[in-house]
Amino acid sequence: MARRSRKKKQPAVSLTDDLLVEILARVPYRSLCRFKCVSQSWHALCSDPDLRKMSPQTLSGFFCHARMERDGRDSRVRFVNLSGKGRPLVDPDLLFLHDFLAIGLQLVDCCSSLLLCKCFKNYVDADWVVCNPATEKWTVMPATEALHCSNSFTIRLGFDPAIPTRFEAFVLKQDSLFNGRITGVEIYSSETGQWISMKSEWGSETCVDDNDSQFVFFNDTLHFTTFHSARDDFCMEDSRCECDYSLVTVDTEGKTWRKFPLPYRDTSFCSIGQSQGRLYAMHIDHGKNQCILSVWLLEDYATGQWILMHTANVPQLFGRHCRDRGEFCSLIAIHPECNVIFLIDGVTRMLVSYNMDNRKVHAICSIGEYCPLPFRPYIPCFAEWLSDGK
């Protein structure tokens, strides 16, 4: 009797394409790229744009700028892979915005998956472009008075990957004579293609700093850190003026305005972020010979109650007994899906991740060629979000 072949049958061979698609739709995009090498049939499946749109995404890396030289050279956009190596998942040169590259562009904000860029038509005028570097789709926002007629404003983007067909932009109009006090807000919706404008409901003392304030778009609401002058007159005239540092919010329709205190009194070396459906505030206290990281959770929106979730001595995490003289560590972000914080080691100039569960530190890469701040977290989104298909 002929001996039967004992060759094992490959399980994947027996699966139909429909079942394979259901399985592959549940793995991250980077895994899809690796699975293309399995076979020609898998390469075809993993290259399907519809499958790519369904693939769940996670934090991929950070957009930032190259460190500018003294002569102003090399201030281009850069992308730092979370793995610390390999080619970027997206093209940081944004070559698909070729119509604007003759003059130049400036990366202004990154909200999850979309970028907000100021694209110069000439050396005076500019368009405000929102783009998706994963799909290389882009759109120009219509003109608004604050963007084209004022030099005193802060603009930020709002995007939720769960609703990939729309985005919002928030313009915080400021009084340049009064330390950046917010006078009004303009909100753009890609669904309506219109701007709405309203006066600020946070009080006349609310101030924002485009460089120092932290911004998070979460639950259809823009959150950002600010400070409120404790005096009604010009705060900068009195160096003894105390300020009340707060978190303020406004929703996408401009109907809900909120303000509550932050759990710390210093906006330097701080960050806010959303993780696992909750809002967190992080702060590093650079005290004498120590560097203490504190992480709070916003437990109750109604009362603005924060609870302290975690503390750590940062130099000890890096294997040092105390803070070196002149050493400062910078907070970058919190991972949106796990208890991991990203920061910059002030001694080694390394971008590192810190796992709050096991208190382990992992070095990602050197930031020698990058500007230290801001590092803008990026999560790719391959779903179509423009109705006109541009």
C-alpha positions as CSV (number, residue, x, y, z in Angstrom):
1,M,0.0,0.0,0.0
2,A,1.4,3.3,-1.0
3,R,2.4,5.4,2.0
4,R,0.3,8.5,2.4
5,S,2.1,11.8,2.3
6,R,2.7,13.2,5.8
7,K,3.2,16.7,4.5
8,K,1.3,19.2,6.7
9,K,-1.3,21.3,5.1
10,Q,-0.8,25.0,5.6
11,P,-3.9,26.4,7.5
12,A,-3.8,29.7,5.6
13,V,-4.2,27.8,2.2
14,S,-7.5,26.4,3.3
15,L,-9.0,29.8,4.2
16,T,-11.2,31.5,1.6
17,D,-10.3,35.1,0.6
18,D,-13.4,36.4,2.5
19,L,-12.2,34.9,5.7
20,L,-8.6,36.2,5.1
21,V,-10.0,39.7,4.6
22,E,-11.9,39.5,7.9
23,I,-8.7,38.4,9.7
24,L,-6.4,40.9,8.0
25,A,-8.8,43.8,8.6
26,R,-8.1,43.4,12.3
27,V,-4.3,43.9,12.1
28,P,-2.4,47.2,12.0
29,Y,-1.2,48.6,8.7
30,R,2.5,47.9,9.4
31,S,1.6,44.2,9.8
32,L,-0.2,44.3,6.4
33,C,3.0,45.6,4.9
34,R,4.9,42.6,6.2
35,F,2.2,40.1,5.2
36,K,2.6,41.1,1.6
37,C,5.7,39.0,1.5
38,V,3.8,35.7,2.3
39,S,2.7,35.0,-1.2
40,Q,1.4,36.6,-4.4
41,S,-2.2,36.1,-3.3
42,W,-1.6,37.7,0.1
43,H,0.3,40.6,-1.6
44,A,-2.9,41.3,-3.6
45,L,-5.1,41.1,-0.6
46,C,-3.0,43.3,1.6
47,S,-2.7,45.9,-1.2
48,D,-6.4,46.3,-1.5
49,P,-7.3,49.9,-0.6
50,D,-10.6,48.8,0.9
51,L,-8.8,46.5,3.3
52,R,-6.3,49.2,4.2
53,K,-9.2,51.5,5.1
54,M,-10.6,49.0,7.6
55,S,-7.2,48.2,9.2
56,P,-7.0,49.5,12.8
57,Q,-4.3,52.1,13.4
58,T,-2.2,53.1,16.4
59,L,0.4,55.7,17.2
60,S,3.0,55.5,14.4
61,G,5.4,58.3,15.3
62,F,5.8,62.1,15.6
63,F,5.9,64.9,13.2
64,C,8.5,67.6,14.0
65,H,10.9,70.0,12.3
66,A,14.6,69.6,11.6
67,R,16.8,71.7,13.9
68,M,17.4,75.0,12.2
69,E,20.9,76.0,11.5
70,R,22.2,79.5,12.3
71,D,21.8,80.6,8.7
72,G,18.2,79.4,8.7
73,R,18.8,76.3,6.6
74,D,17.0,73.0,7.0
75,S,13.8,73.8,8.8
76,R,11.9,71.1,6.9
77,V,9.2,68.8,8.3
78,R,10.6,65.6,9.7
79,F,8.9,62.3,10.9
80,V,10.3,60.2,13.7
81,N,9.2,56.5,13.6
82,L,8.1,55.1,16.9
83,S,10.4,52.1,16.3
84,G,13.3,54.5,16.0
85,K,14.5,53.0,12.7
86,G,13.4,52.3,9.2
87,R,11.7,54.4,6.5
88,P,8.9,56.7,7.6
89,L,5.4,55.4,7.2
90,V,4.5,58.6,5.4
91,D,6.5,61.1,3.3
92,P,7.6,63.9,5.6
93,D,8.4,66.1,2.6
94,L,4.7,66.2,1.7
95,L,5.6,66.2,-2.0
96,F,1.9,65.7,-2.9
97,L,1.5,69.4,-1.9
98,H,3.6,70.3,-5.0
99,D,1.6,73.3,-5.9
100,F,2.9,75.1,-2.7
101,L,6.5,73.8,-2.6
102,A,7.9,76.5,-4.8
103,I,7.6,79.0,-2.0
104,G,7.4,76.8,1.0
105,L,5.1,75.5,3.7
106,Q,4.9,75.5,7.5
107,L,3.6,72.6,9.6
108,V,1.3,74.3,12.1
109,D,-0.6,71.4,13.8
110,C,-1.2,67.6,13.6
111,C,-4.4,66.2,15.1
112,S,-4.3,62.4,15.2
113,S,-4.2,61.7,11.4
114,L,-4.4,65.1,9.7
115,L,-1.9,67.9,9.3
116,L,-2.6,71.6,9.2
117,C,-0.1,73.5,7.0
118,K,0.4,77.1,6.1
119,C,1.2,77.0,2.4
120,F,2.7,80.2,0.9
121,K,1.4,81.3,-2.5
122,N,3.9,84.1,-2.4
123,Y,6.1,85.8,0.2
124,V,3.0,87.6,1.7
125,D,-0.1,85.5,1.1
126,A,-0.7,82.0,2.2
127,D,-3.4,79.3,2.1
128,W,-4.3,77.1,5.1
129,V,-4.3,73.5,3.9
130,V,-5.5,70.4,5.8
131,C,-4.1,67.2,4.4
132,N,-3.9,63.5,5.1
133,P,-0.3,62.3,4.5
134,A,-1.5,58.6,4.4
135,T,-3.9,59.1,1.5
136,E,-2.2,62.2,0.2
137,K,-5.5,64.0,0.0
138,W,-5.8,67.7,0.9
139,T,-8.1,70.7,0.9
140,V,-7.8,74.4,1.3
141,M,-9.9,76.0,4.0
142,P,-11.9,79.1,2.9
143,A,-10.7,82.5,3.9
144,T,-11.7,83.9,7.3
145,E,-11.1,87.4,8.7
146,A,-8.9,86.3,11.6
147,L,-6.5,84.3,9.4
148,H,-6.0,86.9,6.7
149,C,-6.4,90.2,8.5
150,S,-4.8,89.5,11.9
151,N,-1.4,88.6,13.2
152,S,-2.6,87.7,16.7
153,F,-4.3,84.3,16.7
154,T,-3.7,80.7,17.5
155,I,-5.1,78.0,15.2
156,R,-5.6,74.3,15.9
157,L,-7.1,71.3,14.1
158,G,-9.8,68.9,15.3
159,F,-10.1,65.4,13.9
160,D,-11.6,62.2,15.2
161,P,-10.6,59.0,13.2
162,A,-13.9,57.4,14.3
163,I,-15.6,60.0,12.0
164,P,-13.1,60.3,9.2
165,T,-15.3,62.2,6.8
166,R,-15.0,65.5,8.7
167,F,-12.6,67.8,10.5
168,E,-12.8,71.1,12.4
169,A,-10.4,74.1,12.8
170,F,-10.4,76.4,15.8
171,V,-9.0,80.0,15.6
172,L,-8.5,81.7,18.9
173,K,-8.4,85.4,18.2
174,Q,-6.1,87.3,20.5
175,D,-5.5,90.9,21.6
176,S,-1.8,91.5,20.9
177,L,-1.7,94.4,23.3
178,F,-2.8,92.4,26.3
179,N,-0.5,89.4,26.6
180,G,-2.4,87.1,24.2
181,R,-5.9,87.5,25.8
182,I,-8.5,85.6,23.8
183,T,-11.2,87.9,22.5
184,G,-13.2,85.5,20.3
185,V,-13.2,82.1,18.6
186,E,-13.9,81.1,15.0
187,I,-14.7,77.4,14.2
188,Y,-14.6,75.8,10.7
189,S,-16.5,72.6,9.9
190,S,-15.6,70.6,6.7
191,E,-19.1,69.3,6.7
192,T,-20.7,72.7,6.2
193,G,-17.7,74.4,4.6
194,Q,-18.5,77.4,6.7
195,W,-16.9,79.3,9.6
196,I,-18.9,80.4,12.7
197,S,-17.6,83.3,14.8
198,M,-18.4,84.2,18.5
199,K,-17.1,86.1,21.4
200,S,-15.1,84.3,24.0
201,E,-17.1,83.0,27.0
202,W,-14.1,82.2,29.2
203,G,-13.7,85.7,30.6
204,S,-11.7,88.7,29.5
205,E,-8.5,87.5,31.4
206,T,-8.1,84.2,29.5
207,C,-4.7,84.1,27.8
208,V,-3.1,81.5,25.5
209,D,0.4,81.1,24.2
210,D,1.0,79.4,20.8
211,N,4.3,78.0,22.0
212,D,3.7,77.1,25.6
213,S,0.0,76.1,25.7
214,Q,-0.9,72.5,25.2
215,F,-3.8,71.4,23.0
216,V,-5.9,68.2,22.7
217,F,-9.0,67.5,20.6
218,F,-11.1,65.0,22.4
219,N,-14.8,64.1,22.4
220,D,-15.6,66.8,19.8
221,T,-14.1,69.4,22.0
222,L,-10.9,71.4,21.9
223,H,-9.0,71.4,25.3
224,F,-6.0,73.6,25.9
225,T,-4.0,74.9,28.8
226,T,-4.0,78.6,29.5
227,F,-3.7,81.1,32.3
228,H,-6.1,83.7,33.6
229,S,-4.9,87.0,34.8
230,A,-5.8,87.7,38.5
231,R,-6.0,91.4,37.7
232,D,-8.3,93.3,35.4
233,D,-5.6,95.6,34.1
234,F,-2.6,94.8,32.0
235,C,-0.9,91.8,33.7
236,M,2.5,92.4,32.3
237,E,2.9,95.8,34.0
238,D,3.1,94.1,37.4
239,S,5.7,91.3,37.9
240,R,4.0,90.3,41.1
241,C,0.7,89.5,39.3
242,E,-0.3,85.9,40.0
243,C,-2.1,83.8,37.4
244,D,-4.5,81.0,37.7
245,Y,-3.4,78.2,35.3
246,S,-6.4,76.4,33.9
247,L,-7.7,73.9,31.4
248,V,-10.4,75.5,29.1
249,T,-12.6,73.9,26.5
250,V,-15.0,74.7,23.7
251,D,-17.0,72.2,21.6
252,T,-17.2,72.1,17.8
253,E,-20.5,74.0,17.7
254,G,-19.3,76.7,20.1
255,K,-22.1,76.0,22.5
256,T,-20.3,74.5,25.5
257,W,-17.5,76.6,27.2
258,R,-15.7,75.3,30.3
259,K,-12.9,76.2,32.5
260,F,-11.4,74.4,35.5
261,P,-8.0,74.6,37.3
262,L,-5.0,72.4,36.4
263,P,-3.5,70.3,39.1
264,Y,-0.2,72.2,39.0
265,R,0.7,75.9,39.0
266,D,3.4,76.0,36.4
267,T,2.8,75.5,32.7
268,S,6.5,74.8,31.9
269,F,7.4,71.2,31.3
270,C,3.8,70.0,31.2
271,S,1.6,68.2,28.7
272,I,-2.0,67.1,28.4
273,G,-3.3,64.2,26.4
274,Q,-6.1,61.7,25.9
275,S,-5.5,58.0,26.5
276,Q,-7.9,55.1,26.6
277,G,-10.9,57.5,26.5
278,R,-9.7,59.6,29.5
279,L,-7.9,63.0,29.7
280,Y,-4.6,63.2,31.5
281,A,-2.3,66.0,32.7
282,M,1.4,65.5,33.1
283,H,4.0,67.7,34.7
284,I,7.7,67.5,35.5
285,D,8.9,69.4,38.6
286,H,12.6,70.3,38.2
287,G,13.4,70.8,41.8
288,K,16.7,70.9,43.5
289,N,18.7,67.8,42.6
290,Q,15.6,66.0,41.5
291,C,13.1,65.8,38.6
292,I,9.7,64.5,39.6
293,L,7.1,63.4,37.0
294,S,3.5,63.5,38.1
295,V,0.5,62.2,36.1
296,W,-3.1,63.2,36.9
297,L,-6.4,61.9,35.5
298,L,-9.4,64.2,35.0
299,E,-11.9,62.2,37.1
300,D,-14.9,64.4,36.9
301,Y,-15.7,66.9,34.2
302,A,-18.6,68.4,36.1
303,T,-16.4,69.5,39.1
304,G,-13.0,69.6,37.3
305,Q,-11.6,67.1,39.8
306,W,-8.2,65.6,39.1
307,I,-6.7,62.6,40.8
308,L,-3.0,61.8,41.0
309,M,-2.4,58.5,39.2
310,H,1.4,58.2,39.1
311,T,4.7,59.7,40.2
312,A,8.3,58.9,39.3
313,N,11.8,60.2,39.9
314,V,12.9,60.7,36.3
315,P,16.7,60.6,36.8
316,Q,16.4,57.3,38.7
317,L,14.4,55.9,35.8
318,F,17.4,56.8,33.6
319,G,19.8,55.1,36.0
320,R,21.1,58.3,37.7
321,H,20.9,59.2,41.4
322,C,19.9,62.8,41.0
323,R,19.4,65.6,38.4
324,D,22.5,67.0,36.8
325,R,23.0,70.7,37.1
326,G,21.1,72.4,34.2
327,E,19.4,69.1,33.2
328,F,15.8,69.4,32.0
329,C,13.5,66.7,30.7
330,S,10.7,67.5,28.4
331,L,7.3,65.8,28.1
332,I,6.2,64.9,24.6
333,A,2.9,62.9,24.7
334,I,1.0,60.1,26.2
335,H,0.2,57.0,24.2
336,P,-3.5,57.0,23.2
337,E,-4.0,53.3,23.9
338,C,-1.7,52.3,26.9
339,N,0.0,53.7,30.0
340,V,3.1,54.9,28.2
341,I,4.6,58.4,28.2
342,F,7.1,59.8,25.8
343,L,9.7,62.3,26.9
344,I,13.2,63.6,26.1
345,D,16.1,62.7,28.4
346,G,17.8,66.0,29.0
347,V,21.3,64.4,29.4
348,T,21.5,62.0,26.5
349,R,19.1,64.0,24.2
350,M,17.2,60.8,23.5
351,L,13.5,60.4,22.8
352,V,12.4,57.7,25.2
353,S,9.2,55.9,26.2
354,Y,8.3,55.3,29.8
355,N,5.9,52.5,30.7
356,M,4.0,53.5,33.9
357,D,2.9,49.9,34.6
358,N,6.3,48.3,34.8
359,R,8.4,51.5,35.2
360,K,10.6,50.6,32.3
361,V,12.3,53.1,30.0
362,H,13.0,52.4,26.3
363,A,15.2,54.6,24.2
364,I,13.7,55.3,20.8
365,C,16.2,57.6,19.0
366,S,18.5,60.6,19.3
367,I,16.9,64.0,18.7
368,G,20.2,65.6,17.7
369,E,18.9,66.6,14.2
370,Y,15.4,67.5,15.4
371,C,13.9,70.5,17.1
372,P,13.2,69.4,20.6
373,L,9.6,70.7,20.6
374,P,6.9,70.3,19.6
375,F,6.7,66.6,18.7
376,R,3.2,66.0,17.3
377,P,1.8,62.5,17.7
378,Y,0.6,60.9,14.4
379,I,-1.8,58.0,13.8
380,P,-2.3,57.1,10.2
381,C,-5.9,57.0,8.8
382,F,-6.5,55.6,5.3
383,A,-10.3,56.3,5.2
384,E,-11.4,58.8,2.6
385,W,-12.4,62.1,4.3
386,L,-12.9,64.4,1.4
387,S,-16.2,64.4,-0.5
388,D,-14.6,65.9,-3.6
389,G,-11.8,63.3,-3.8
390,K,-9.1,65.9,-4.1
